[in-house]
């Protein structure tokens, strides 16, 4: 599964290049609880085709009914400047549109976005670039520019600025059952996944589509991967010859998550090994995670993958994990080792 924003913009581009009328909907503000965060986008074609989401479904249904010919809708998609609309202003309306209690969304609707501009934006995103898209609210004209760093959506009385891309990326060190489950979950969460394993016997049964595979030694693979702030590196081999050098290389990068599978005892042994033989310190290893995963009592490969993916997403989303859960997780893994 590809990055959701890129998928939505690609569908919208294709519709507009084919001459179909369409609109782009962006969540610009939320109050209270909301099903989708600010910056979420959805595209709607005049025949009712939809890509993306701005709510749990009810707002999408209303937009389809208002602006397309699907299900007997009037198909009256306006021309001209973008418009701002709110959903869930009252408790009754929030309930009717399936919004959480007290939730309100404000959306920007862009009618018939320029096909050439969309084509240029998608082309840059497909090259892994970070792009800023600015919409002038007075007339809907768009400016594209390369962005230096990810940024939250901003909006004022004149313009809306939304930043897209690049994809979040995951580098897995070591093929196997756990790697297959974790790669599958990461793909569904919009990560581009690369698998590194120089061992033929472990790669022979790999079956997850859409994953880039490299047979380099893991530390070389990390160097080639060039982890940035939207990247994570996960060691899954249980083999110090493969995991350790890759982790050391990853810790020199801006990767938001670096960790390796194993019990608390194994994690402590790894730290001691890296300090003794590779001149590391407690400070230089502060970002190294292990044991990895959120404690959910997992024992099987798919459950362990859920645990690890949940922790990666929590770190990505800047969620502070409960210390009690981390301690319980470490204790359970130590007892199982």
N, C-alpha and C positions, 0 to 999 in steps of 0.2 A: 504494500500500500504506500502510495507516495504522499508527500507533504500536502496537507489538506488545502492550504491557501493556493499552492501552485495548481492543484487539481481544479479548484474553482475558477481561477483566472484563466486556465487553459480552456475549460469548457466555454467560458464567457467569450474568450477570444475567437474560438471556432464558430460560435453562433454569430458573432458580429461580422466576421470575415465572410460568412455565408449569406449575409444580408438579413439575418433574422433580428427583429427587435428584441431587446433584453434590458434588464436592469441589474445593477449591482447594489446590494444592501449591506450596510456596514453598521455594526453596533458601536455607537459613539459615546453613549453614557448609560450607566445603570444606577438605580437606587434600590437599596435593600438587596434581597437575594435575587440572583438572575441565573438562568440556565446556561448562558454562554457569556464569556468575558468580553470586555471592550476590545474592539479590533476584529472580532469575528466577522466573517463575510459569507454572503450567500448570493448566488446568481440565479435569476429567473428569466426564462425565455418566454416569448409571446404565446407559445403553444402549451405552456405549463411545465416544461422541463425545468428541474431544479438541481442545483449543485451547491453543497454546503448547507450551513444551518445557522440560524440566529436565535433559536429557542428550542423548546422540546417538541415542536411540531405544530402547535395551534396557530402561532403567528405566521408560520410558513403557509398554512392553509388559508389564512385570511389574505395574505399577499397574492397567493395564486388566484383566489377568487376575484380579487380586485383588479389585477393587472394582467391576467392571461385569459385565454379562451378555454382552458381546461375545466372540466366538470360544469360546463354551461356558463362559465364566467364571461363578463362583458368584454374582456380583452382590451380595455381602455387604458393603455399604457401612455402616460403623458409624454409630451416633448418638453424640451427646455431645461432650465436650471434644476439642480438637485433640490430635494425637499427633505425636511426633517419631520419625522412622525414619532409619536409616543404611544406605547402600549402599556396597559396596566396602571393607568392614572388613578382609577378607583378600585376598591376591593372587588366589586362585581366584575369589572373588566379584567382584573388580574386573574380572577377565577375562570372567567370565560376563555381566556387565552392560555390557561394552564401555567401561569406564572406562580412562583412561590409566594407565600403570604407577604404582602407588602412590596412585592417586586415591581419595578418599572423599568422599561427599556426605552431608549431613544435611538432611532435608526436614521441613517442617511440613505436616501434612495437616489441613485444616479441613473438617469434614463439614457439608454443607447450610448454607453461609453465608447469612445473612439477606438475603432478596431486596430489602427496602426499603433496607437499608444499601448494597447494591450499586448500586441504582438511583440513590441520592443521590450516591455516589462517581463513577459514570460521568457523571452530569449535570454535575458540577463539572469533571471532566477534559475533557469535550467543550467546556467554556467556556474551555479553556486555563489552568485553575488548577492550582497545585501543591498536592497533598493528602497529608496524613499519615494512614495507617491503622494503628491500634493494636489488636492482638488480645490479649485476656487469656487466657493459656494454661489457667487453671483451668476456664473454662466456655465459651470461644470467643466471648464477647461482644466487640463491636467499637465503637471510638470513631473518629470522623472529625474532622479539624481541618485548617484551612488551614495550609500550611507556608511559612515565610519564605524558605527556600532549599533546594535539593536536598541530600539527605543519604543516606548509606549505611544499609542495613538494620542494625538493632540488635536483639539478643535477649538476654534474661536468664531467670532462673527464673520470672518473673511474666508477662512480656509480650514480644511481638514488634512492632516498629515498622518499617513500610516506607513509603517516600515514592514517590508516583507523579506523573508528568507534570511540567511540560507537555511537549508534543512539542518535539523539536529542530526548528529552522526554518532554511531556506536562502533567501536572496534572490539571484537571478541577475540581473545587469545585462546585457542583450543576448540576443536570440533567435538562433537558428541551430543548425547541426548539433551543435556541441560542447555547447551549452546543452541540447539535447534528450537527448543521452546522459547528461550530468551530472545532469539533473533525474530521469531514469529511475532511475539508480543511487541517487540520494538518496532517492527514494520507496521503493525496496526496502530501504533502510537505516533507514526509519522517520521520515524528515524530512518535514515539511510544506514544500512548495516554492512560492515566489512568483517569477514572472518579470516583469521590468520592461523594456519596450522601447517608446519612443514612436514608433518608425519602423514604419509600416504594412507596408512591403515586406518587413521581416524577420519580422514576426509572421504573415504571411499563410499560411505553410506549417506553422505550429506544430501538432504532432500528439500531444503527451504529455498524456494525461488526468490529472485530479486535481491540476493545477497552477493556482494563482491567477494571473491575468494582469492587470497594470496598465500603463496607457499614460502615466502621469505622467512628468515629468522625473525622472531617477534620484535626484537628491538629495532631491527631495520624496518619492519612493517610499521611500527609506531612513527619512526622518522618520516617515512613516505606518506603516512596518513596525515601528518601535520595537524595534530589536535588543536582546536581553538576553543573559545568559550562556549561553543554549542556542541562540544564533543565529549564523549565518555569512553573510557578504556577499561575493560573488564577481563581479568585473568581467570581462566576456567580449567587450566590443565592439571593443577595440583603438582606440577613439576617445576621445581625451582629453576632448572636450566632454561625453561621457556618463560615462566611467569616473571621471574625477578628482574631480568634485564629490561623486559618490556615495561614493567611498572616504573623502574628507575627513569627510563626515557620519558614516559608519560608524565611523571611528576615534574619534569623540567618544562612542561607545556602549560597552556592555559586551560586544559580540559577541566570541565566543571565537576567531573566525577572520575576517580581512579581507585580501583579496588580489585580484590581477588577473593575467590571462593576458598573456604576452608574453615576449620574450627578455630576457636579462640587460641587454643594451644598452637595450632599451625600459624596463625596470624602473629603471635608473639615470637615464634621461632623465626619467621620471615623478617620481622623487624630486627631481631638480634643479629641475624645473618647479614642484613644489609648494612647495619652499623659496623659490624666487625670486619667485613670483607670489602665493603664499597664506600667506606668513609662517610656514611650517612649519619645524621643526628636525629634526635627526637623531633627537632624543629623541622628538618628537611623532609621528614616522613609524616608530618602532621596531617597532610591531606590524604594519606593512604588509608583507604577503608578496608577493614577486615576484622571480624567476619562481616560479610556483606549481606544485605537483605534486612527487611523488617520482620520481626518475630511474629509468625502466624502458626507456629507449630508444624512447619512444613517438613516433610520427610522425602517425598517423591520428587523427581526432576521437574515435573510441571508446577508443583506447588512451590518449590524452591525458586523457579523462574519467576513466578508471580511475586514472591517476596523480594527478589532482587530488582525486578522492574519497578515495583512500587517504591523502593528506596531511591532508585535513579530518578523517577518522576518527582518524588518529594524534594530531592536536592535541586533538580532543574527548576521547580516551581518555588524554591526558597521556603519550603515548609520545614520548621524545626521538628525533628522527630523526638517523641517522648523518651527521656533517658531510661525510664523503667523498662520500656519495650526493648531497648538496646541491650540492657543488662540481662534481661530474661532470655533474649535471643542468644547472647554469648554463652550463657550458662547451659542452655539446651544443646548448643553445638559442641561445647566442651564435653558434656556427658556422653554425647553420641560418638565422639571421636575415638 
